[in-house]
Amino acid sequence: MRQNTPTTTTLSLLCAAAAVAVTSGHILYPNTNGPYRVGYKDLELVDYSRDDIYAPTPSPRDLMSTLFYPINDDQENCVIDPLLTPILEAYLDTLLSTPPGTFKQFALPSCANAPLANPDLPLVLFSHGFKGSRLLYAGFLQEFASYGFNVLAVDHPYDAAVVEYPDGRFVLNSLSDSVPGAVEQALHVRVADVLFALDAMDNATITSQIPGLASAGAGRRLQTDRVGIMGHSFGGSTTLQATVNDTRFVAGTSFDGPFWGFANQTGTSAPLMLMSALQPSSADWVTEWTATWPLLTGFKRWFDVAGTLHLSFDDFPLLAELLGANINDVVGNVTGSRMISIQSAYAANFFEQSLKNETISMPDDVQWPEVSLVMS
């Protein structure tokens, strides 16, 4: 399985760059470009009905998630918090050979714990790649939310690089994709995670923790009947399978994610967009995409993006850009800010129309010359 974190060897260049880029205060991600300001809230989601098969001792499956959402334009109090959790910060400093404390300074311009403005906007779930983290897609997710979406990003414990909980507990990645059946089992667990996370968005005990939602008025709730799902790499596999397993997931977007699971035998009737790297991680993935394509019976589009590699679709290109590092051999030649703009434009267009059951038309390729249609 393709790992969704760079290697220390290829990213040692960040060390020198970070020494120049780090200053007192926060290192802010770029401002969002959509019509809405954005807030976010971390939520712990505990599935007491399901034992975590990866936990060393019997315990319920315990997920961490972040909800990104539009807030009111007149929101006055905007708290800027460090984005990354302490252990993830230290993990990235070690992985990328940056001076200790570098990643502690990264922050979103979005407002932490600000009141959610509109629960009636479409809801889209997000699943990270293997050995990734929901927080390593935050630049893209806040931008996507700024176009009018409530977005729930879920971590998959023991599959993610590290998951850290409010009480100080944490779990590290412990899955091996070399064990026979491990990938299939992990995909089953991931899909169960996103189904439970969607259920949790209908649970008043959980939603009462979301600022602004409890006071939104009688009968107001997040839109959980028709939702979208998207993911990168193994999260793309999760996306396709979720549209088969639960009809509430009415549309999906895969960012360079292989078509694994029994969904590549059954297909799906849900609209699906695949955006792949120009140089995919494996020729097998291209074979899987091509073989599964005729089984996708809804609206479908497969695009690739010039100058991209597998890690172009997470926040590592943006982190390198903010630190002034050139790691194009790992993340491709498209800058992080440009890549986020491309992903957001295509995903927002796709979900805006598919979740409203409207005729789907994709963005003008004149504005996005890096993007080419592979198959429809």
Secondary structure by P-SEA (a helix, b strand, c coil): cccccccccccccaaaaaaaaccccccccccccccbbbbbbbbbbbccccccccccccccbbbbbbbbbbccccccbbbbcccccaaaaaaaaaaacccccccccbbbcccccccccccccbbbbbbbccccccccaaaaaaaaaaaccbbbbbbbccccccccccccccccccccccccaaaaaaaaaaaaaaaaaaaaaacaaaaaacccccccccccccccccbbbbbccaaaaaaaaaaaacccccccccccccccccccccccccbbbbbbccccccaaaaaaaaaaccccccbbbbbbbcccccccccaaaaaaaaaccccccccccccaaaaaaaaaaaaaaaaacccccccccccccccccccccccc
